[in-house]
Amino acid sequence: IILQTYSEIFLAKSGPNRVQTWVDGVCRYNTEEGLRALLMQTHGHFMDESDGEDSLDPWSPAAMATRIRESQSIEQCKIVVGSDDKMSSPEQAHRLASLLGLSTGPNSLEHEEHEILCSFKIIEGCGHAVPMEEMRLWREDLLSFLN
């Protein structure tokens, strides 16, 4: 999980002792069965071409995104993904944005009636944990979005 969460560059900079501490923590506080269930629920069929509004799993990201879009409960959102994300690729994140009824192109803003105003951004050189790998860039980007 750790190798899938962070970019290779970030892991190399962190060093083997720090990575081992993370591995030990994941093993100590989780069961194998629980981790497998989490990964399968979230990423097992995350954005297969067949996964969409008709998904049989009501808790798949695609099904949840559809419910959010249909509820019209949010007006704005920000989707940030690392270019080296192995758990949710930039293509999958963009598909999630599309399921939410968001922009059709990366790094763009579009707003149509009954759609969500969305900002989509790819952070180069990051894995799945963008807030940890590029915390300053992520924080500045988030603050800009919130303001």
C-alpha positions in Angstrom: 0.0 0.0 0.0 2.8 2.4 0.9 4.6 1.8 -2.4 1.3 2.5 -4.2 0.5 5.6 -2.2 3.7 7.6 -2.6 5.8 8.4 -5.7 9.2 6.7 -6.0 11.0 10.0 -5.7 9.2 10.8 -2.4 10.0 7.4 -1.0 13.6 7.7 -2.0 13.9 11.1 -0.3 12.2 9.8 2.9 14.7 7.0 3.3 14.3 3.3 4.3 14.0 4.0 8.0 11.0 6.3 7.6 9.4 3.9 5.1 9.9 1.0 7.5 8.2 3.0 10.3 5.2 3.6 8.0 5.0 -0.2 7.1 5.2 -1.1 10.7 2.4 1.2 11.6 0.1 0.0 8.8 0.8 -3.6 9.9 0.3 -2.9 13.5 -3.0 -1.1 13.3 -4.7 -2.9 10.4 -5.6 -6.5 9.5 -4.8 -7.9 6.1 -8.5 -8.6 5.6 -9.4 -5.0 6.4 -6.8 -3.6 4.1 -7.9 -5.9 1.3 -11.5 -4.9 1.8 -10.6 -1.2 1.8 -8.6 -1.5 -1.4 -11.2 -3.6 -3.2 -14.0 -1.3 -2.3 -12.1 1.8 -3.3 -9.9 0.6 -6.1 -10.9 -3.0 -7.0 -13.1 -1.9 -10.0 -12.7 1.9 -9.4 -13.0 3.2 -12.9 -13.3 0.2 -15.2 -15.0 1.2 -18.5 -18.1 -0.8 -17.3 -18.2 1.1 -14.0 -20.6 4.0 -14.1 -24.0 5.1 -13.0 -25.3 1.5 -13.3 -22.6 0.1 -11.0 -23.9 -2.7 -8.8 -21.7 -1.6 -5.9 -23.5 1.5 -4.3 -20.3 2.5 -2.5 -18.0 2.5 -5.5 -16.5 5.9 -6.3 -18.4 6.0 -9.5 -21.8 5.3 -7.8 -21.1 7.9 -5.1 -20.0 10.5 -7.6 -23.3 10.0 -9.4 -25.3 10.4 -6.2 -23.4 13.6 -5.3 -24.1 15.1 -8.8 -27.7 14.1 -8.7 -28.2 15.6 -5.2 -26.9 19.0 -6.3 -25.6 19.3 -2.8 -22.3 21.0 -3.7 -21.6 23.9 -6.0 -17.8 23.8 -6.2 -15.1 21.2 -5.8 -11.4 20.7 -6.4 -9.9 17.4 -7.7 -6.1 17.1 -7.3 -4.2 14.1 -8.5 -0.5 13.2 -8.7 0.9 12.5 -12.1 2.5 9.3 -10.7 -0.5 8.2 -8.8 -0.7 4.4 -9.0 -3.9 4.1 -7.0 -6.0 6.6 -8.9 -4.4 7.7 -12.1 -5.0 11.1 -13.6 -7.3 9.5 -16.2 -9.4 7.9 -13.4 -9.5 11.1 -11.5 -10.7 13.0 -14.6 -13.3 10.3 -15.2 -14.5 10.8 -11.6 -14.7 14.5 -12.3 -16.8 13.8 -15.4 -19.1 11.5 -13.4 -19.6 14.4 -11.0 -20.7 16.5 -14.0 -17.6 18.6 -13.9 -15.2 20.0 -16.5 -14.3 18.1 -19.6 -10.7 19.2 -19.8 -7.8 19.1 -17.3 -7.0 22.4 -15.5 -10.2 24.0 -16.8 -13.2 25.6 -15.2 -16.6 25.1 -16.7 -20.0 25.9 -15.3 -23.3 25.0 -16.9 -26.7 25.2 -15.4 -27.1 22.5 -12.7 -23.4 21.5 -12.9 -20.7 21.8 -10.3 -18.0 24.4 -10.8 -14.8 22.4 -10.6 -11.1 22.8 -10.7 -9.0 19.8 -11.8 -5.3 19.8 -11.3 -2.5 17.3 -11.9 0.6 17.7 -9.6 3.7 16.5 -11.5 5.9 14.0 -9.8 3.5 13.1 -7.0 1.8 9.8 -6.1 -1.5 9.3 -4.4 -0.6 11.3 -1.3 -0.3 14.8 -2.8 -0.8 16.7 0.5 2.2 14.8 2.0 4.5 14.9 -1.0 4.0 18.5 -2.0 2.4 20.0 1.1 3.3 23.6 0.4 2.1 23.5 -3.2 -1.1 21.6 -2.1 -1.8 24.1 0.7 -1.3 27.1 -1.5 -3.5 25.6 -4.2 -6.2 24.7 -1.6 -6.1 28.2 0.0 -6.4 29.8 -3.5 -9.5 27.5 -4.2 -11.1 28.4 -0.9 -10.6 32.1 -1.3 
